[in-house]
Every structure is written in structure tokens, then in C-alpha cells.
Amino acid sequence: MNDLDVSAFTALFKEAHQKCFGHPITKPLSETESKLFSNKIFDQTGLVIGPKSIKNYSFFILNNSEAKEENPSVATLDTLARYALDAPYTNEIQRKVKENHYPYWFQYKNKFYRSQKKPVQRKWLVPILIMSAIIIIGIVSFIVISSKAISLKPFTENFSSVDEDTLSAHGWFIKSKDEQYWSKRSDKPGYLTLYTLKGDNWPDSLNKPDIKNLLIRKISADCFTAEVHLSEFIPQQNWQQAGIFLSEDSNFSKKSLRLSFLYNDFYGGFPNKKEIIIQAITSQGKDFDKPEEITHQSVFTIDSSNESLVRQNLRYAALRIERQGKKFRLLFANGSLANAAFKELISQDIDMNPQYVGLFAIKGFVDSAAIIPVRFDFFNYNPEKYK
């Protein structure tokens, strides 16, 4: 970057920092602050700037003697400008198609350049600027309307391809990627295979909320149905589970709802049966320690005499969440045939406005449970208007 570009980048980073933290930057960012900054940018823009890069940029702009020279890409500069300028939400695919000229960085840079020069009267520029503003407003309005229209359209995923470019083109994002197990996602053609890795969105005193390889997408509808099908998922140890996840944000700081199939034989130390259950948990966010279990329903009691029967009846399993405003209806289905009927678990009011839906597999924050595969073969999101 030339000197003016460096100056513009410095001003932009400081402005974005002020917006994120509410105060000017006075010292290089810590890892925790960098992660928070990165999450804020992703939640608002749909685009990613890695925490490590943000940390390095903070050293660079403060002229720290130990900081190496930074040369962020135009895409990164545009993402930072989108955040600072409150640009409409997008993703990498939409930006490549509609905004591969990176307009927000150049808009910010040009504005910065002009602020460094003495004003010169050019009356003939006024009509041009007015016309340009009208065109820009029209383009931005079109993008906002288009983005909202996309999120209000029905969507079905059969996982015929789980290539990252295909998933991204379909609107999916991967959070907290574990490269070792993410690379195994296509182990069975026609399915998305996730693994019950250590993690949970239910924090404890030692661990922060984290779900590895959480596959999420943006949604926006007051009324919708979200449904996922699993193939032959047989959890066998405590906390092994998989299912569907709704959240108001993508970093577990706001309200969420988790619906999953899981194994359970833990009853506070008291002897009890081994079960496969359906569990639904709501969380109020990072400022609340205890989530609420709103349903806990046994599907099968397991013993040595019925293991093969249980396996047969979990050949096809499905979870569904229906939302009508504040009313959430949770359902499940299982059986040896693909067309098994859904059964209602619970229907109740929940005060949350989900902005993301995700697919997950976890084993909680325990080391004892094994890591096992979970194969997802179908997902459907259908925004609806109920009478």
C-alpha cells in the first residue's frame, strides 16, 4: 500500500475499533479482544476477518516497534469498511457476484482522500454527486431487498455435494472448524458427516461455549419450519448427541434453542436405565449460567436384548422445529422406514428471534465419551405465513 492507503487503512481500523468497543484504540488488542472484534464483523457483515489478522493490524497501526508491516487484501479492507459503514449483510459468494469491485473500501478511501485536501469549489460536481447518490441508494436498496428475499425463500439441502465451495454457494458457513474431522465430512457419498467432538453451547466453569464444525446459515422469518434428517445415528455414551440449533447470533452470546437426539444414563449418581432421548434446551445467552431443559423425552430404553431393534428403529430419524411468532413447536420422528410420522414433543412460547439455524454434533465437555460419526442426509427450511 502507498502512504495514503496506509493512512486510510489506519483511520478505518480506528473507526471500526471505536464502533466495536466504544472507545479509541490505545494499545494492541489481546487475543480475546481480537476474537470479539472478528465475531462482531462476521455477525454484521457475513464476512470474515481472522482474529490473528486483526491482532496484527492493531500492532501495525499503533506503530509498535515489534510489529511487521501489514498489507491487507482489498477484500479485507472492503470487509472492514462494510462494518464501519453499516453496509447490508452479505456473504463471500454474493459479494463475488454483485460487488467484486469492493465498493465500500473505495468509498471510504475516496472520502478519506478528500478529507486530506483543501476544499475546492466545483459547482458542476453537485449534479453528478446527486445522481451518483441516487444510483448508490438504488443499488443498496436492491441488495437489501434481494438479501431479505433470499432469506425468505424455502431452501432444501440434500448434501449431494459437501465441497466447501458448494456449501458456501448454498449459504452455509462453518464455525470453529476442526480440520481433522471436517476433512472427513464426505466419508459417505450423499451425506454430510459430522463427528461428536468435544464441545457444547452450554458453558461450565472451565469451558467457554464452543461447537466444533457447526454448520450454520442465516435465516430471517417470523414463521418457519426447519427440519433435519439423520441416518442410523446410535449414540452410546453420555452426552453424545446431534441435531438442530437456532440462535440469535453466531457466537453463543444471545438466546438459543438446541434440539437433539442423545444417549443418557446419568441421573446424578443414582442407578437408572440406559436411554436414547430427545432433549430440547434453551439458553438466555452469555450473561446467564443456567440454560433450561424444556423437554426430555425417552425414545428407547436400551438393554442387551433389544439393541438390534433400537438400531433398526433409528435407521431413519428426524427433528423438526416450527415457529409461529413466539410459539415454537418441537417434533421428532424415527423408524425403520423413511416416512415415519412426526410426533409432537412440546409446544410453548419462547421469547427469542433466531437469526441462524445450524446442524451440530457434540459430546459435551467430557473426554471419556468416544467420537462417533453423525450422518445428515436432508435439511429443509421453509418460511411460512400462518393464518
Secondary structure, DSSP 8 states (H G I E B T S, - for coil): --HHHHHHHHHHHHHHHHHHHSS---S---HHHHHHHHHHHHHHHS----HHHHHHHHHHHTT-TT-------HHHHHHHHHHHTT-----HHHHHHH-TT-HHHHHHHHHHHHHTS-----TTHHHHHHHHHHHHHHHHHHHHHHHHHHHTS-EEE--S---HHHHHHTTEEEES--HHHHTTTTSSTTSEEEE-BSBBSS--SS---B-TTEEEEE---SEEEEEEEEES----STT-EEEEEEESSSSSSS-EEEEEEEEE--STTS---EEEEEEEEEE--TT-S--EEEEEEEEEEE-TTTHHHHHHHTSEEEEEEEEETTEEEEEEEEESSTT---EEEEEEE------EEEEEEE-BS-SSS---EEEEEEEEEEE----
